[in-house]
């Protein structure tokens, strides 16, 4: 009973914090009308399967040729930030370190590694935006903060965003005893983070890759449905459906 009461209080506090328009609060900012002609296309996947990565690379390559550059992904802010740094380097050292940190997760597999390599090789101007809560808040998150400190960026927006993302990760973890509460916390944060990232990237066309659960417009409480209420017809969401026999 005590845990349930604590979880309910957690959700109430998070709701107030996340939707308050205060500096540094959960990435929240005042909502503005998206730029004319903006387009947001979300795609739902089953994590870890090559057929989905192949389909996503084909989709992104097509958009990239049309001039799209911003790719939203189901990763923490700091993980995507490290990917952006890695995109500009000759070695795979940063990528390899990160894959050690995500080992054992659905993303920590050679198929996702190859997918990222394809993007770097064929779509080198891609900019990743991570809008998930702070998974790996004890490893990747602190490592990114140290990276910023070493480069004199402790007072930067990036540092604040990384700290907020890590805090979200701990809040999500603390809600785990109540799965429904944890899901609600995560969807709330992912929605707020997406809106913030869309503002920071200047709006315009973006492609987003997320688990199919988060992109289901028929489920009113998930990220995609929440975003639909903000962006309306500017947002579309589609589940990727690999051809039969191509789901490995």
C-alpha positions as CSV (number, residue, x, y, z in Angstrom):
1,X,0.0,0.0,0.0
2,X,2.9,2.3,0.9
3,X,4.5,1.7,-2.5
4,X,1.3,2.3,-4.4
5,X,0.8,5.6,-2.6
6,X,4.4,6.7,-3.3
7,X,4.0,5.8,-7.0
8,X,0.8,7.9,-7.2
9,X,2.5,10.8,-5.6
10,X,5.4,10.4,-8.0
11,X,3.1,10.7,-11.0
12,X,1.4,13.8,-9.6
13,X,4.7,15.5,-8.9
14,X,6.1,14.6,-12.3
15,X,3.0,15.9,-14.1
16,X,3.5,19.3,-12.4
17,X,7.2,19.4,-13.1
18,X,7.0,18.2,-16.7
19,X,4.4,20.6,-17.9
20,X,5.6,23.7,-16.0
21,X,7.4,26.1,-18.3
22,X,10.4,26.8,-16.2
23,X,14.0,26.9,-17.3
24,X,15.5,23.4,-17.2
25,X,12.3,21.7,-16.2
26,X,12.0,18.3,-18.0
27,X,12.9,20.0,-21.3
28,X,9.5,21.8,-21.3
29,X,9.1,25.0,-23.3
30,X,6.2,27.1,-24.5
31,X,4.4,25.4,-27.3
32,X,4.5,27.3,-30.6
33,X,2.8,26.5,-33.9
34,X,5.2,24.3,-36.0
35,X,6.7,26.1,-39.1
36,X,4.6,26.0,-42.2
37,X,5.2,22.8,-44.2
38,X,6.6,20.9,-41.2
39,X,6.2,17.2,-41.4
40,X,6.7,14.5,-38.7
41,X,6.7,10.9,-39.7
42,X,6.9,8.3,-37.0
43,X,7.6,4.6,-37.6
44,X,7.1,1.8,-35.2
45,X,9.4,-1.2,-35.0
46,X,10.1,-4.4,-33.2
47,X,13.4,-3.8,-31.5
48,X,16.5,-5.8,-32.5
49,X,15.3,-7.4,-35.8
50,X,17.3,-6.9,-39.0
51,X,14.2,-6.6,-41.2
52,X,13.1,-3.5,-39.4
53,X,16.6,-1.9,-39.5
54,X,16.7,-2.6,-43.3
55,X,13.3,-1.0,-43.8
56,X,14.2,2.0,-41.6
57,X,17.5,2.5,-43.5
58,X,15.6,2.5,-46.8
59,X,13.0,5.0,-45.5
60,X,15.7,7.3,-44.0
61,X,17.8,7.1,-47.1
62,X,14.9,8.2,-49.2
63,X,14.1,11.1,-46.9
64,X,17.8,12.0,-46.7
65,X,17.9,12.3,-50.5
66,X,15.0,14.7,-50.2
67,X,17.0,16.9,-47.9
68,X,15.8,15.6,-44.5
69,X,18.5,15.6,-41.8
70,X,16.9,15.2,-38.4
71,X,16.3,11.6,-37.2
72,X,14.5,11.2,-33.9
73,X,15.2,7.9,-32.0
74,X,14.2,6.0,-28.9
75,X,17.4,6.7,-27.1
76,X,18.3,9.0,-24.2
77,X,19.4,12.5,-25.0
78,X,23.1,11.8,-24.2
79,X,23.2,8.5,-26.2
80,X,22.1,10.4,-29.3
81,X,24.6,13.1,-28.5
82,X,27.4,10.6,-28.5
83,X,26.2,9.3,-31.8
84,X,26.4,12.7,-33.3
85,X,30.0,13.1,-32.0
86,X,30.8,9.7,-33.4
87,X,29.4,10.7,-36.8
88,X,32.1,13.2,-37.2
89,X,35.0,11.0,-36.2
90,X,37.1,8.5,-38.2
91,X,37.2,5.8,-35.6
92,X,34.4,3.7,-33.9
93,X,35.8,4.0,-30.4
94,X,32.8,6.0,-29.1
95,X,30.4,3.6,-30.7
96,X,32.1,0.6,-29.3
97,X,32.2,2.1,-25.8
98,X,28.5,2.8,-26.0
99,X,27.7,-0.7,-27.2
100,X,29.5,-2.1,-24.2
101,X,27.2,0.1,-22.0
102,X,24.0,-1.1,-23.7
103,X,25.1,-4.8,-23.8
104,X,22.2,-7.0,-22.9
105,X,19.5,-4.5,-24.0
106,X,17.4,-4.9,-27.2
107,X,19.5,-2.3,-28.9
108,X,22.8,-3.9,-27.9
109,X,23.2,-6.2,-30.9
110,X,25.2,-6.4,-34.1
111,X,22.3,-5.6,-36.3
112,X,21.7,-2.2,-34.8
113,X,25.5,-1.6,-34.9
114,X,25.5,-2.3,-38.6
115,X,22.4,-0.1,-39.1
116,X,24.2,2.9,-37.5
117,X,27.3,2.2,-39.7
118,X,25.1,2.3,-42.8
119,X,23.7,5.7,-41.8
120,X,27.2,7.1,-41.1
121,X,28.4,5.9,-44.5
122,X,25.5,6.8,-46.7
123,X,23.8,9.6,-44.8
124,X,26.7,11.4,-43.1
125,X,24.9,14.6,-42.3
126,X,22.3,12.8,-40.2
127,X,21.6,14.5,-36.8
128,X,20.2,12.2,-34.1
129,X,17.8,13.4,-31.5
130,X,17.2,11.1,-28.5
131,X,13.9,11.6,-26.8
132,X,13.6,8.7,-24.4
133,X,14.1,8.7,-20.7
134,X,17.6,8.3,-19.2
135,X,18.4,4.7,-19.6
136,X,22.1,4.0,-18.7
137,X,21.9,6.9,-16.2
138,X,24.7,5.3,-14.3
139,X,27.1,4.8,-17.2
140,X,26.5,6.7,-20.5
141,X,24.9,9.7,-18.8
142,X,27.8,10.4,-16.4
143,X,30.3,9.7,-19.2
144,X,28.6,12.4,-21.3
145,X,28.7,14.9,-18.5
146,X,32.4,14.2,-18.0
147,X,32.9,14.7,-21.8
148,X,31.2,18.1,-21.6
149,X,33.2,19.1,-18.5
150,X,36.4,18.2,-20.3
151,X,35.4,20.5,-23.1
152,X,34.4,23.4,-20.9
153,X,30.7,22.9,-21.5
154,X,29.5,22.4,-17.9
155,X,27.2,25.4,-18.1
156,X,25.8,24.5,-21.5
157,X,22.2,23.6,-22.5
158,X,23.5,20.1,-23.4
159,X,24.7,19.6,-19.8
160,X,21.3,20.6,-18.4
161,X,19.5,18.4,-20.9
162,X,21.7,15.4,-20.0
163,X,21.1,15.9,-16.3
164,X,17.3,16.2,-16.8
165,X,17.4,13.0,-18.9
166,X,19.3,11.1,-16.2
167,X,16.7,12.3,-13.6
168,X,13.9,11.0,-15.8
169,X,15.7,7.7,-15.9
170,X,15.8,7.5,-12.1
171,X,12.1,8.5,-11.9
172,X,11.2,5.8,-14.4
173,X,13.2,3.2,-12.4
174,X,11.6,4.3,-9.1
175,X,8.1,3.8,-10.7
176,X,8.9,0.2,-11.8
177,X,7.1,-1.5,-8.8
178,X,3.9,-0.2,-10.5
179,X,4.2,-1.1,-14.2
180,X,1.2,1.0,-15.2
181,X,2.6,4.0,-13.4
182,X,6.0,3.4,-14.9
183,X,4.5,3.3,-18.4
184,X,2.6,6.5,-17.9
185,X,5.7,8.3,-16.5
186,X,7.8,7.2,-19.5
187,X,5.2,8.2,-22.1
188,X,4.8,11.6,-20.5
189,X,8.5,12.2,-20.5
190,X,8.9,11.0,-24.1
191,X,6.2,13.3,-25.3
192,X,7.7,16.3,-23.5
193,X,11.2,15.4,-24.7
194,X,10.0,15.1,-28.3
195,X,8.3,18.5,-28.3
196,X,11.4,20.0,-26.8
197,X,13.7,18.4,-29.4
198,X,11.4,19.4,-32.2
199,X,11.7,23.0,-31.1
200,X,15.5,22.8,-30.7
201,X,15.9,21.3,-34.2
202,X,14.0,24.2,-35.7
203,X,10.9,22.2,-36.7
204,X,10.5,21.1,-40.3
205,X,10.6,17.5,-41.5
206,X,11.7,14.8,-39.2
207,X,11.6,11.0,-39.1
208,X,11.2,9.2,-35.9
209,X,12.0,5.5,-35.1
210,X,10.4,4.1,-31.9
211,X,9.0,0.8,-30.6
212,X,5.6,0.1,-32.1
213,X,4.0,0.5,-28.7
214,X,4.9,4.2,-28.5
215,X,3.7,5.0,-32.1
216,X,0.2,3.4,-31.8
217,X,-2.3,6.2,-32.6
218,X,-5.2,4.0,-31.4
219,X,-3.8,4.1,-27.8
220,X,-4.7,7.5,-26.4
221,X,-2.0,7.6,-23.6
222,X,1.1,6.7,-25.6
223,X,3.6,9.2,-27.1
224,X,2.3,9.3,-30.6
225,X,-1.3,10.0,-29.6
226,X,-0.2,12.7,-27.2
227,X,1.9,14.3,-30.0
228,X,-1.0,14.1,-32.4
229,X,-3.0,16.4,-30.1
230,X,-0.2,18.9,-30.5
231,X,0.8,18.6,-34.1
232,X,-2.4,17.4,-35.7
233,X,-2.2,16.5,-39.4
234,X,1.5,17.5,-39.4
235,X,2.2,14.1,-37.7
236,X,1.7,10.7,-39.1
237,X,2.5,7.3,-37.5
238,X,2.9,4.0,-39.2
239,X,4.0,0.5,-38.1
240,X,6.7,-1.0,-40.2
241,X,5.7,-4.4,-41.6
242,X,8.5,-6.4,-43.0
243,X,7.8,-9.0,-45.7
244,X,6.9,-12.5,-44.5
245,X,10.0,-14.4,-43.6
246,X,12.1,-11.3,-43.2
247,X,11.7,-10.7,-39.5
248,X,15.0,-12.0,-38.2
